Amino acid sequence: MANGEIKILMLGARRAGKTSLLAAVAETFKDESLKRHLIIEEATPNDGSQCTLSGKVDTFKKFLQECEGKIVLNYEDPTNTFHDYVIKVSLPGTIGEMQMTFTDANGEFYYQGDQRFEEIKQKILGYDVIIVAVDSVYLMESVNAENDLCSKTLSDAYNQVDSVHTLLSALHDDNGKNARLVIFAP
């Protein structure tokens, strides 16, 4: 953590729920009961080059309303960039604040052999927190011996287990001096 900023990298395969998790966090931050204890505001630059987290929440809500009652396999609109979402946090009645930058990358970046994989491998070294989004449906169904449709091999492939392992193995904590928080989120 440098200069009151926490850098958070979202890892996970495509459609594992990285952006959905961030959108859920953003919605939680809007809870009125939190405002007595924390002031949380989005500070993502809205320069038109990328969507804000609030914009993502609105997009998700609209998508869910349009797809209500339907089975949806959403494989459209892949991105090929890293998206930084910035949130500022402060305590009521104080002047200090902390900035949290969430970096969300395209899930295809994690496939071993992809040209962006080495970029992520280097990028991960500059982050304080790593959140690994896990598609828990694949993970849970893979342990069901009676389910022929979702094997452990399919879950490992879909959740990019080998890629995530390789990326996390690149981290060295320097005997605790450079420790990072790693969170696995279903």
C-alpha positions as CSV (number, residue, x, y, z in Angstrom):
1,M,0.0,0.0,0.0
2,A,1.5,3.3,-1.1
3,N,0.3,6.8,-0.3
4,G,-3.1,5.7,1.1
5,E,-3.9,3.7,-2.0
6,I,-4.8,0.0,-2.0
7,K,-4.4,-1.7,-5.3
8,I,-6.7,-4.6,-5.9
9,L,-6.4,-7.0,-8.9
10,M,-9.3,-9.1,-9.9
11,L,-8.2,-12.5,-11.2
12,G,-10.5,-15.1,-12.8
13,A,-11.6,-16.7,-16.0
14,R,-13.9,-15.1,-18.4
15,R,-17.5,-15.0,-17.1
16,A,-16.3,-16.2,-13.6
17,G,-17.9,-13.1,-12.0
18,K,-15.1,-10.5,-11.6
19,T,-17.1,-7.5,-12.7
20,S,-20.3,-8.8,-11.1
21,L,-18.5,-9.1,-7.8
22,L,-17.3,-5.5,-8.2
23,A,-20.8,-4.4,-9.1
24,A,-22.2,-6.1,-5.9
25,V,-19.6,-4.3,-3.8
26,A,-20.6,-1.0,-5.4
27,E,-24.3,-1.7,-4.6
28,T,-23.4,-2.6,-1.0
29,F,-21.5,0.7,-0.7
30,K,-24.8,2.6,-1.5
31,D,-26.4,1.2,1.7
32,E,-27.6,4.2,3.8
33,S,-26.7,2.4,7.1
34,L,-23.0,2.5,6.1
35,K,-22.9,6.2,5.7
36,R,-22.8,6.8,9.5
37,H,-19.5,4.8,9.7
38,L,-17.9,5.2,6.2
39,I,-18.2,7.6,3.4
40,I,-17.7,5.7,0.2
41,E,-17.8,7.3,-3.3
42,E,-16.8,6.3,-6.7
43,A,-13.9,8.3,-8.1
44,T,-13.4,6.5,-11.4
45,P,-12.6,9.1,-14.1
46,N,-15.6,9.5,-16.3
47,D,-13.7,10.6,-19.4
48,G,-15.7,8.3,-21.8
49,S,-12.8,5.9,-22.4
50,Q,-14.2,3.4,-19.9
51,C,-17.4,2.6,-18.0
52,T,-17.7,3.6,-14.4
53,L,-18.6,1.1,-11.7
54,S,-21.9,2.8,-11.3
55,G,-22.4,2.4,-15.1
56,K,-21.6,-1.3,-14.8
57,V,-24.2,-1.7,-12.1
58,D,-26.8,0.0,-14.3
59,T,-25.9,-2.2,-17.2
60,F,-26.1,-5.4,-15.1
61,K,-29.5,-4.4,-13.8
62,K,-30.9,-3.7,-17.3
63,F,-29.4,-6.9,-18.6
64,L,-31.1,-8.9,-15.8
65,Q,-34.4,-7.2,-16.3
66,E,-34.3,-7.9,-20.1
67,C,-33.4,-11.6,-19.5
68,E,-35.8,-12.3,-16.7
69,G,-37.1,-15.9,-16.9
70,K,-34.7,-16.8,-19.8
71,I,-31.6,-19.0,-19.8
72,V,-28.7,-16.9,-20.9
73,L,-25.2,-17.8,-22.0
74,N,-23.6,-14.4,-22.3
75,Y,-20.5,-14.7,-24.4
76,E,-20.6,-11.3,-26.1
77,D,-18.7,-8.1,-25.7
78,P,-15.3,-9.3,-24.5
79,T,-12.9,-6.6,-23.7
80,N,-9.2,-6.4,-24.4
81,T,-8.1,-3.9,-21.8
82,F,-7.6,-3.5,-18.1
83,H,-10.3,-1.5,-16.4
84,D,-9.5,0.5,-13.3
85,Y,-12.4,1.4,-11.0
86,V,-11.6,3.8,-8.2
87,I,-13.3,4.1,-4.9
88,K,-12.5,6.7,-2.2
89,V,-13.2,5.8,1.4
90,S,-13.2,8.1,4.4
91,L,-14.6,8.4,7.9
92,P,-17.3,10.9,8.7
93,G,-15.9,14.0,10.3
94,T,-12.3,13.4,9.2
95,I,-10.2,14.9,6.4
96,G,-8.2,11.8,5.5
97,E,-9.2,9.4,2.8
98,M,-8.0,6.1,1.3
99,Q,-8.3,5.3,-2.4
100,M,-9.0,1.7,-3.5
101,T,-8.3,1.0,-7.2
102,F,-9.8,-2.2,-8.4
103,T,-8.3,-3.5,-11.7
104,D,-10.5,-5.8,-13.7
105,A,-9.0,-7.6,-16.7
106,N,-10.5,-9.6,-19.5
107,G,-10.8,-13.3,-18.5
108,E,-9.1,-14.4,-21.7
109,F,-5.9,-12.7,-20.4
110,Y,-5.5,-15.7,-18.0
111,Y,-5.3,-18.5,-20.5
112,Q,-1.7,-19.8,-20.4
113,G,0.0,-19.0,-23.7
114,D,-2.1,-15.9,-24.3
115,Q,0.1,-12.9,-25.1
116,R,-1.4,-11.0,-22.2
117,F,-0.6,-13.7,-19.6
118,E,3.0,-12.5,-19.1
119,E,1.7,-8.9,-18.7
120,I,-0.6,-10.0,-15.9
121,K,2.2,-12.1,-14.4
122,Q,4.3,-8.8,-14.1
123,K,1.3,-6.6,-13.2
124,I,0.3,-8.8,-10.2
125,L,3.6,-7.9,-8.4
126,G,2.3,-4.3,-8.0
127,Y,-0.9,-5.1,-6.2
128,D,-1.7,-5.3,-2.5
129,V,-4.8,-7.5,-2.7
130,I,-5.7,-10.2,-5.2
131,I,-9.3,-11.3,-5.5
132,V,-9.8,-14.5,-7.4
133,A,-13.4,-14.9,-8.7
134,V,-14.3,-18.6,-8.9
135,D,-17.3,-19.8,-10.8
136,S,-18.7,-21.8,-7.9
137,V,-21.4,-23.6,-10.0
138,Y,-18.6,-25.4,-12.0
139,L,-16.6,-25.9,-8.8
140,M,-19.5,-27.4,-6.8
141,E,-20.8,-29.5,-9.7
142,S,-17.4,-30.9,-10.4
143,V,-17.4,-32.8,-7.1
144,N,-20.7,-34.5,-7.9
145,A,-19.7,-37.9,-9.1
146,E,-23.2,-38.4,-10.6
147,N,-22.9,-35.4,-12.9
148,D,-21.5,-36.3,-16.3
149,L,-21.8,-32.8,-17.6
150,C,-19.4,-31.0,-15.3
151,S,-16.2,-32.9,-14.4
152,K,-13.3,-31.7,-12.3
153,T,-11.4,-31.3,-15.6
154,L,-14.1,-28.9,-16.9
155,S,-14.1,-27.0,-13.6
156,D,-10.3,-26.7,-13.6
157,A,-10.4,-25.5,-17.2
158,Y,-13.3,-23.1,-16.8
159,N,-11.9,-21.6,-13.6
160,Q,-8.4,-21.4,-15.0
161,V,-6.9,-23.2,-11.9
162,D,-3.5,-23.7,-13.5
163,S,-3.3,-20.1,-14.7
164,V,-4.3,-18.7,-11.3
165,H,-1.8,-21.0,-9.6
166,T,1.0,-19.9,-11.9
167,L,0.1,-16.2,-11.3
168,L,-0.1,-16.6,-7.5
169,S,3.2,-18.6,-7.5
170,A,4.9,-15.5,-9.0
171,L,4.3,-13.6,-5.8
172,H,7.1,-13.5,-3.2
173,D,6.4,-12.1,0.2
174,D,10.1,-11.4,1.0
175,N,9.7,-13.0,4.5
176,G,6.5,-11.0,5.2
177,K,7.8,-7.6,4.1
178,N,5.8,-7.7,0.9
179,A,2.8,-9.8,1.9
180,R,-0.4,-9.6,0.0
181,L,-4.0,-10.5,0.8
182,V,-5.4,-13.2,-1.5
183,I,-9.2,-13.7,-1.4
184,F,-11.1,-16.5,-3.2
185,A,-14.6,-15.3,-3.9
186,P,-17.4,-17.5,-5.2
